[in-house]
């Protein structure tokens, strides 16, 4: 028996216990006996319980004690504000009517459904506000019948507005009604008589074939739309490429023609001739570099693919890369000492690394830090990354960064990342870009390792030639 249910404990809580029966043992004779206990609280002068008293009587048989009266249920206080909020927030249209059919309350759903204002419906006839003209007489008759009907037995009112009004008489309100309007369910489509067969699987099979035909038509239309979109993007890229080439070559040819024109006019001034000739030569070399980059991007040049050690190539480029970075850029180059062989075009690799470093240095505007690292990915591929701590790029610029001639800097050709992208694609790898405003930019070439060569068939001379290259 739990201690808090014993008669003495219950008496200390202010409860009188009568006829509580249980078995007790006499400590001296060890005889067990059935006793009946009556316990009562001892109440002080101000009504507080200060103790308890109990009478224990031995009995011969069990006596069913009188059940203690159940405590009166205490109703929880009702919050009028909560009731109103629930009433207004209901998804069904709710309207409360008085005994004459006039509106006492209407929630927000009912008002918005019929385009009414809250202050303009109270005291007006429900049928005039919520039913069509030809429905009002029948609606009023249904309201009157609902007041005399059994609970839940009142016939609903189907309105032309698309709502079916369920009617409930409010007890104790002397004829008041609660109306709940819900959307009238759409009728199920009727199956034509000719489609009804003894075997329902035939009709289902026909519907399935029709659904398949519609799905095939949608897939064909989607394929056509994708083809049109791809063609439009291809034309857009060709147009952008053509415009960029025309602009850059126009500028280079302008420099060359101007220099040559001045040469012809000032042939008697050797110093002047040398300066103008140098300018024309530089413009011509820039044109050559531009065509090489375009050829690399379009894979128009024949690539010379060799099995080379990327670590050796990167270390051999370190003096050139440091000269490109300049004194104000902190350049860190990391390459492992172990072989990292890949099948690549060495000239394309050189151009791609230079292009990535040039982009990073230009983003720093002459001052900052750049890290060039060569390592291995968890998937076993070679990864050459170039990271700067420059201003970074937003998502829109990052999405277009590798497009030919796209640039955000004045005077730049916009072919650096395109050249790196072309090299990665040529080598069977990919170009990865990661950037965010204020967090710098990282461009990484992910290249597959060269296939393994069996020891007994691998010649030694080509490896030596590759190391020298």
C-alpha positions as CSV (number, residue, x, y, z in Angstrom):
1,X,0.0,0.0,0.0
2,X,1.6,3.3,-0.9
3,X,2.2,5.4,2.2
4,X,0.4,8.5,1.0
5,X,-2.9,6.4,0.7
6,X,-2.8,5.2,4.3
7,X,-5.7,6.6,6.5
8,X,-3.3,8.7,8.7
9,X,-1.7,10.3,5.7
10,X,-5.0,11.1,4.1
11,X,-6.4,12.5,7.4
12,X,-3.4,14.9,7.6
13,X,-4.5,16.2,4.2
14,X,-7.9,17.1,5.6
15,X,-9.8,14.0,4.5
16,X,-12.0,11.8,6.7
17,X,-11.5,8.1,6.1
18,X,-14.2,5.6,7.3
19,X,-14.1,1.8,7.3
20,X,-10.6,1.4,5.8
21,X,-9.9,-2.3,6.2
22,X,-6.5,-4.0,6.2
23,X,-4.7,-6.8,8.1
24,X,-2.5,-6.0,11.1
25,X,-0.3,-8.3,13.2
26,X,-0.1,-8.3,17.0
27,X,3.6,-7.9,17.8
28,X,3.3,-9.9,21.1
29,X,1.2,-12.9,19.9
30,X,2.1,-12.6,16.2
31,X,-1.6,-13.1,15.5
32,X,-3.0,-11.5,12.4
33,X,-6.3,-9.8,12.6
34,X,-8.6,-7.9,10.2
35,X,-9.2,-4.3,11.4
36,X,-11.4,-1.4,10.3
37,X,-9.8,2.0,10.6
38,X,-11.6,5.4,10.8
39,X,-9.2,8.4,10.6
40,X,-10.2,12.1,11.0
41,X,-8.1,15.3,10.7
42,X,-7.6,17.5,13.8
43,X,-8.4,21.1,12.8
44,X,-7.0,24.1,14.6
45,X,-8.9,27.3,15.6
46,X,-8.3,28.9,12.2
47,X,-9.2,25.9,10.1
48,X,-5.7,24.4,9.5
49,X,-5.0,20.7,9.9
50,X,-2.7,20.3,13.0
51,X,-2.9,16.5,13.3
52,X,-5.0,13.4,12.9
53,X,-6.8,10.8,15.1
54,X,-7.7,7.2,14.2
55,X,-9.9,4.5,15.7
56,X,-8.9,0.9,15.0
57,X,-11.6,-1.8,15.5
58,X,-11.0,-5.6,15.0
59,X,-13.7,-7.1,12.7
60,X,-14.5,-10.6,11.6
61,X,-15.3,-10.0,7.9
62,X,-14.6,-7.6,5.3
63,X,-17.0,-4.7,5.1
64,X,-17.3,-2.7,1.9
65,X,-16.5,0.8,2.8
66,X,-18.7,3.6,1.6
67,X,-17.1,5.2,-1.4
68,X,-15.8,8.7,-0.8
69,X,-17.8,11.3,-2.6
70,X,-16.2,12.3,-5.8
71,X,-15.0,15.9,-5.8
72,X,-17.1,18.3,-7.7
73,X,-15.5,19.0,-11.1
74,X,-14.2,22.5,-11.4
75,X,-14.7,24.0,-14.7
76,X,-11.7,25.8,-16.2
77,X,-12.2,29.5,-16.7
78,X,-13.0,30.4,-20.3
79,X,-10.9,33.0,-21.9
80,X,-13.2,35.1,-24.1
81,X,-10.3,36.4,-26.1
82,X,-9.1,32.9,-27.0
83,X,-12.6,31.9,-28.0
84,X,-12.8,34.9,-30.3
85,X,-9.4,34.2,-31.9
86,X,-10.3,30.6,-32.6
87,X,-13.6,31.7,-34.1
88,X,-11.9,34.2,-36.4
89,X,-9.0,31.8,-37.4
90,X,-11.3,28.9,-38.4
91,X,-10.9,27.9,-42.0
92,X,-14.7,27.3,-42.3
93,X,-17.1,30.2,-42.6
94,X,-18.8,30.6,-39.2
95,X,-22.0,32.7,-38.6
96,X,-24.0,33.0,-35.4
97,X,-27.7,33.9,-35.8
98,X,-30.3,35.0,-33.3
99,X,-33.8,33.6,-33.0
100,X,-35.0,35.8,-35.9
101,X,-32.3,34.8,-38.3
102,X,-30.3,38.0,-38.0
103,X,-26.5,37.9,-37.8
104,X,-24.9,38.3,-34.4
105,X,-21.3,37.2,-35.2
106,X,-19.4,36.3,-38.4
107,X,-15.8,35.2,-38.6
108,X,-13.2,36.5,-41.1
109,X,-13.5,33.6,-43.5
110,X,-17.3,34.2,-43.9
111,X,-16.8,37.9,-44.5
112,X,-13.9,37.6,-47.0
113,X,-15.7,34.8,-48.9
114,X,-18.7,37.1,-49.6
115,X,-16.8,40.5,-49.7
116,X,-18.4,41.9,-46.6
117,X,-17.1,44.2,-43.8
118,X,-17.2,43.2,-40.2
119,X,-19.2,46.3,-39.1
120,X,-21.8,46.0,-41.8
121,X,-23.4,42.6,-41.1
122,X,-24.5,42.7,-37.5
123,X,-28.2,42.7,-37.1
124,X,-28.9,42.0,-40.8
125,X,-30.8,39.0,-42.2
126,X,-28.5,36.0,-42.9
127,X,-30.4,35.0,-46.1
128,X,-30.1,38.5,-47.6
129,X,-26.3,38.6,-47.0
130,X,-25.2,35.0,-47.7
131,X,-27.7,33.5,-50.1
132,X,-28.8,34.2,-53.7
133,X,-32.1,35.8,-54.3
134,X,-33.8,32.5,-55.4
135,X,-32.4,30.7,-52.4
136,X,-33.5,33.0,-49.6
137,X,-37.1,31.7,-49.1
138,X,-35.9,28.1,-48.9
139,X,-33.0,29.1,-46.7
140,X,-35.3,30.8,-44.1
141,X,-37.5,27.7,-44.0
142,X,-34.5,25.5,-43.3
143,X,-33.4,27.8,-40.5
144,X,-36.8,27.6,-38.8
145,X,-36.9,23.8,-39.2
146,X,-33.4,23.5,-37.7
147,X,-34.6,25.1,-34.4
148,X,-37.1,22.3,-33.8
149,X,-34.9,19.4,-35.2
150,X,-32.9,17.0,-33.1
151,X,-29.2,17.8,-32.6
152,X,-27.2,17.0,-35.8
153,X,-30.4,16.3,-37.8
154,X,-30.9,19.7,-39.4
155,X,-30.8,19.7,-43.2
156,X,-27.9,21.8,-44.6
157,X,-28.3,24.7,-47.0
158,X,-26.5,24.4,-50.3
159,X,-25.7,27.9,-51.6
160,X,-24.7,29.0,-55.1
161,X,-21.6,30.6,-53.7
162,X,-20.0,27.2,-53.4
163,X,-20.6,26.7,-49.7
164,X,-22.8,24.2,-47.9
165,X,-24.1,25.6,-44.6
166,X,-24.3,23.1,-41.7
167,X,-26.8,24.2,-39.0
168,X,-26.4,23.6,-35.3
169,X,-28.8,24.9,-32.6
170,X,-27.0,26.5,-29.7
171,X,-28.3,25.1,-26.4
172,X,-29.4,27.7,-23.8
173,X,-29.5,30.5,-26.4
174,X,-33.3,30.5,-27.1
175,X,-33.3,29.8,-30.8
176,X,-29.8,30.9,-31.7
177,X,-28.1,29.0,-34.4
178,X,-24.4,28.4,-35.4
179,X,-23.9,28.0,-39.2
180,X,-20.7,26.5,-40.6
181,X,-20.0,27.0,-44.3
182,X,-17.8,24.5,-46.1
183,X,-16.9,24.2,-49.7
184,X,-19.4,22.0,-51.6
185,X,-17.5,18.9,-52.8
186,X,-17.1,18.6,-56.5
187,X,-19.2,15.8,-58.0
188,X,-17.4,12.8,-59.3
189,X,-17.3,12.6,-63.1
190,X,-19.8,10.3,-64.5
191,X,-18.5,7.3,-66.5
192,X,-20.2,7.1,-69.9
193,X,-22.4,4.1,-70.4
194,X,-20.3,2.8,-73.2
195,X,-17.2,2.7,-71.0
196,X,-18.9,0.5,-68.4
197,X,-17.9,-3.1,-68.8
198,X,-18.1,-6.2,-66.7
199,X,-14.3,-6.2,-66.4
200,X,-13.1,-2.9,-64.8
201,X,-9.5,-3.6,-65.8
202,X,-10.3,-2.8,-69.4
203,X,-11.3,0.7,-68.5
204,X,-8.3,1.1,-66.3
205,X,-6.0,-0.1,-69.0
206,X,-7.5,2.4,-71.5
207,X,-7.0,5.2,-69.0
208,X,-3.4,4.1,-68.4
209,X,-2.7,4.1,-72.2
210,X,-4.1,7.6,-72.4
211,X,-1.9,8.8,-69.5
212,X,1.1,7.3,-71.2
213,X,0.4,9.0,-74.4
214,X,0.0,12.4,-72.6
215,X,3.3,11.8,-70.7
216,X,5.1,10.9,-74.0
217,X,3.8,14.1,-75.6
218,X,5.0,16.2,-72.6
219,X,8.4,14.5,-72.7
220,X,8.7,15.3,-76.4
221,X,7.8,18.9,-75.8
222,X,10.3,19.2,-73.0
223,X,13.0,17.8,-75.3
224,X,12.2,20.3,-77.9
225,X,12.3,23.1,-75.4
226,X,15.7,21.9,-74.1
227,X,17.0,21.8,-77.7
228,X,15.8,25.3,-78.4
229,X,17.4,26.6,-75.2
230,X,20.7,24.9,-75.9
231,X,20.7,26.4,-79.4
232,X,19.9,29.8,-78.1
233,X,22.7,29.6,-75.5
234,X,25.1,28.4,-78.2
235,X,24.2,31.3,-80.4
236,X,24.6,33.7,-77.5
237,X,28.1,32.3,-76.7
238,X,29.1,32.5,-80.4
239,X,27.9,36.1,-80.5
240,X,29.8,37.0,-77.4
241,X,33.0,35.3,-78.7
242,X,32.7,37.0,-82.0
243,X,32.2,40.4,-80.5
244,X,35.2,39.9,-78.1
245,X,37.5,38.8,-80.9
246,X,36.4,41.7,-83.1
247,X,37.0,44.2,-80.3
248,X,40.4,42.9,-79.3
249,X,41.7,42.5,-82.9
250,X,40.4,45.9,-83.8
251,X,42.4,47.4,-81.0
252,X,45.6,45.5,-81.9
253,X,45.3,46.3,-85.6
254,X,44.7,50.0,-84.7
255,X,48.0,50.0,-82.9
256,X,49.8,48.3,-85.7
257,X,48.4,50.5,-88.5
258,X,49.1,53.7,-86.6
259,X,52.7,52.6,-85.8
260,X,53.3,51.6,-89.4
261,X,51.8,54.9,-90.7
262,X,54.1,56.9,-88.5
263,X,57.0,54.8,-89.6
264,X,56.5,55.7,-93.2
265,X,56.2,59.4,-92.4
266,X,59.3,59.5,-90.1
267,X,61.7,57.1,-91.8
268,X,64.5,59.6,-91.4
269,X,64.4,59.4,-87.6
270,X,65.9,56.1,-86.5
271,X,65.0,56.4,-82.8
272,X,61.4,57.2,-83.7
273,X,61.3,54.4,-86.1
274,X,62.6,51.9,-83.5
275,X,60.0,53.0,-81.0
276,X,57.1,52.7,-83.5
277,X,58.4,49.4,-84.8
278,X,58.6,48.1,-81.2
279,X,55.0,49.1,-80.6
280,X,53.8,47.4,-83.8
281,X,55.8,44.3,-82.9
282,X,54.3,44.1,-79.4
283,X,50.8,44.5,-80.9
284,X,51.5,41.7,-83.3
285,X,52.8,39.4,-80.5
286,X,49.6,40.2,-78.5
287,X,47.6,39.2,-81.5
288,X,49.5,35.9,-81.7
289,X,48.9,35.2,-78.0
290,X,45.2,36.0,-78.4
291,X,44.9,33.5,-81.3
292,X,46.8,30.8,-79.3
293,X,44.4,31.2,-76.4
294,X,41.4,31.0,-78.7
295,X,42.8,27.9,-80.3
296,X,43.4,26.4,-76.9
297,X,39.8,27.1,-75.8
298,X,38.3,25.6,-79.0
299,X,40.9,22.7,-79.0
300,X,41.8,23.6,-82.5
301,X,45.5,23.2,-81.9
302,X,47.0,19.7,-81.9
303,X,48.0,19.0,-78.4
304,X,51.3,17.2,-77.6
305,X,50.4,14.9,-74.8
306,X,53.2,13.5,-72.7
307,X,53.4,11.6,-69.4
308,X,54.9,14.2,-67.1
309,X,55.5,14.7,-63.4
310,X,53.4,17.7,-62.3
311,X,55.5,18.2,-59.2
312,X,58.7,18.7,-61.2
313,X,56.9,21.0,-63.7
314,X,55.5,23.2,-61.0
315,X,58.9,23.5,-59.2
316,X,60.6,24.4,-62.4
317,X,58.1,27.2,-63.0
318,X,58.7,28.8,-59.5
319,X,61.2,31.6,-60.6
320,X,58.8,32.6,-63.5
321,X,55.8,32.6,-61.2
322,X,57.5,34.7,-58.5
323,X,58.6,37.2,-61.2
324,X,54.9,37.4,-62.4
325,X,53.6,37.9,-58.8
326,X,56.0,40.8,-58.0
327,X,57.6,42.0,-54.8
328,X,54.4,43.1,-53.1
329,X,52.6,39.8,-53.4
330,X,53.4,37.1,-50.8
331,X,53.6,34.0,-53.1
332,X,53.7,30.5,-51.5
333,X,54.3,27.5,-53.8
334,X,53.9,24.0,-52.3
335,X,54.6,20.8,-54.3
336,X,55.3,17.3,-52.8
337,X,58.6,15.5,-53.4
338,X,57.0,12.3,-54.6
339,X,56.1,11.8,-58.3
340,X,52.6,13.0,-59.4
341,X,52.4,11.9,-63.1
342,X,49.7,12.9,-65.5
343,X,49.2,12.8,-69.3
344,X,49.2,16.5,-70.3
345,X,50.5,19.0,-72.9
346,X,53.3,20.8,-71.1
347,X,52.8,24.0,-73.0
348,X,49.1,24.1,-72.1
349,X,50.0,23.3,-68.5
350,X,52.4,26.2,-68.4
351,X,49.8,28.6,-69.9
352,X,47.0,27.4,-67.5
353,X,49.1,27.9,-64.4
354,X,50.3,31.3,-65.6
355,X,46.7,32.3,-66.4
356,X,45.4,31.3,-62.9
357,X,48.3,33.1,-61.2
358,X,47.8,36.2,-63.3
359,X,44.1,36.3,-62.4
360,X,44.9,36.0,-58.7
361,X,47.5,38.8,-58.8
362,X,45.2,41.1,-60.7
363,X,42.4,40.5,-58.2
364,X,44.8,41.6,-55.4
365,X,45.6,44.8,-57.3
366,X,49.3,44.4,-56.6
367,X,49.3,43.6,-52.9
368,X,48.2,40.5,-50.9
369,X,49.0,36.8,-50.7
370,X,48.6,33.9,-53.2
371,X,49.1,30.2,-52.4
372,X,49.8,27.7,-55.2
373,X,49.5,24.1,-53.9
374,X,49.7,20.7,-55.6
375,X,48.3,17.8,-53.6
376,X,46.1,14.6,-54.0
377,X,42.4,14.5,-53.5
378,X,40.7,11.8,-51.4
379,X,39.5,10.2,-54.7
380,X,43.2,9.8,-55.8
381,X,43.3,12.7,-58.4
382,X,45.9,15.5,-58.6
383,X,44.7,18.9,-57.5
384,X,46.6,22.1,-58.4
385,X,45.0,25.1,-56.6
386,X,45.6,28.8,-56.8
387,X,44.0,30.8,-53.9
388,X,44.2,34.5,-53.2
389,X,42.9,36.7,-50.4
390,X,41.4,39.3,-52.7
391,X,37.8,40.7,-52.7
392,X,36.2,37.5,-54.1
393,X,33.3,37.2,-56.4
394,X,29.5,36.9,-56.0
395,X,27.5,34.0,-57.4
396,X,26.6,35.8,-60.6
397,X,30.2,36.6,-61.5
398,X,31.4,33.2,-60.4
399,X,28.9,31.5,-62.7
400,X,30.3,33.3,-65.8
401,X,34.0,33.4,-64.7
402,X,35.2,30.8,-67.2
403,X,33.3,32.3,-70.2
404,X,35.6,33.6,-73.0
405,X,36.1,37.4,-72.9
406,X,34.1,37.8,-69.7
407,X,35.9,40.1,-67.3
408,X,35.2,42.6,-64.6
409,X,38.5,44.5,-65.1
410,X,39.2,47.2,-67.6
411,X,41.8,46.3,-70.2
412,X,41.7,42.5,-69.5
413,X,41.0,40.0,-72.3
414,X,38.9,37.7,-70.2
415,X,40.6,34.5,-71.5
416,X,42.7,33.4,-68.5
417,X,40.1,31.1,-66.9
418,X,38.9,30.0,-70.3
419,X,42.5,28.9,-71.1
420,X,42.7,27.0,-67.8
421,X,39.2,25.4,-68.5
422,X,40.3,24.3,-72.0
423,X,43.5,22.7,-70.5
424,X,41.6,20.8,-67.9
425,X,39.1,19.5,-70.5
426,X,41.9,18.6,-72.8
427,X,43.6,16.6,-70.1
428,X,40.5,14.7,-69.0
429,X,40.0,16.8,-65.9
430,X,37.9,19.8,-64.8
431,X,38.3,23.3,-63.4
432,X,36.8,24.0,-60.0
433,X,36.0,27.5,-58.7
434,X,35.2,28.6,-55.2
435,X,34.7,32.2,-54.1
436,X,32.5,34.5,-52.0
437,X,32.5,38.3,-51.5
438,X,35.2,39.3,-49.0
439,X,36.6,35.7,-48.7
440,X,39.0,35.5,-51.7
441,X,38.9,33.1,-54.7
442,X,40.3,29.6,-55.3
443,X,40.7,28.1,-58.8
444,X,41.7,24.4,-58.9
445,X,42.7,22.1,-61.7
446,X,41.6,18.6,-61.0
447,X,43.5,16.2,-63.2
448,X,43.4,12.3,-63.5
449,X,46.7,10.5,-62.7
450,X,48.6,8.8,-65.5
451,X,47.7,5.1,-65.9
452,X,49.9,2.6,-64.2
453,X,52.7,1.1,-66.4
454,X,53.9,-2.5,-65.7
455,X,57.5,-2.6,-64.6
456,X,58.5,-5.2,-67.2
457,X,57.1,-3.2,-70.1
458,X,57.8,0.4,-69.1
459,X,60.9,1.8,-70.9
460,X,63.3,3.9,-69.0
461,X,64.2,6.4,-71.7
462,X,60.8,8.1,-72.0
463,X,60.7,8.7,-68.3
464,X,64.0,10.5,-68.4
465,X,62.9,12.6,-71.3
466,X,59.7,13.5,-69.5
467,X,61.7,14.6,-66.4
468,X,63.9,16.7,-68.6
469,X,60.8,18.3,-70.2
